[in-house]
């Protein structure tokens, strides 16, 4: 977990948004390897192990919910090469981090060769993708545990409406979102293009009421 991304993480419990406090840690090359994130609101603690933060809710007895099976679009990642994904996500500069959810994490090692390279945050990374400099990982429930508008772009491999809505909410205005073709485009996202496998959309500006321009004549 790249230390600068900790600011973007949020406690998954239903309470007011609050950043998380890094309690103790082993850090290598500005990436936290082992440690704990604590929530100052509900006092939940989330472990960091082998560079991955576990932000799944526990059952009250310390056991975490199982990782979600997001393979609802089998073979999707094989159909969309990493370079194509990078183009759809508009990763032309290193400003802001990119979320790759589920199976999209398989493209991380190719994307790490991009120059310039934005930080990559893998949500529910595949078991065989290890964290390394440039790669951060979290395990999560259906909702992405991120601040509103925190990510520059998000790729989702899932058709779950809760995850799609939270992915849209986590993407900054003007940022890109990529999801399986079967997934409904969530509110606040404008579809830009689609092929037989995926659609790509753009996060629209703030969800507040649209500003109307009143033209007065007289
Ligand atoms: Zn909390």
Boltz pocket constraint, residues with backbone or C-beta under 6 A from the ligand:
constraints:
  - pocket:
      binder: B
      contacts: [[A, 11], [A, 12], [A, 13], [A, 15], [A, 39], [A, 40], [A, 41], [A, 42], [A, 43], [A, 44]]
      max_distance: 6.0
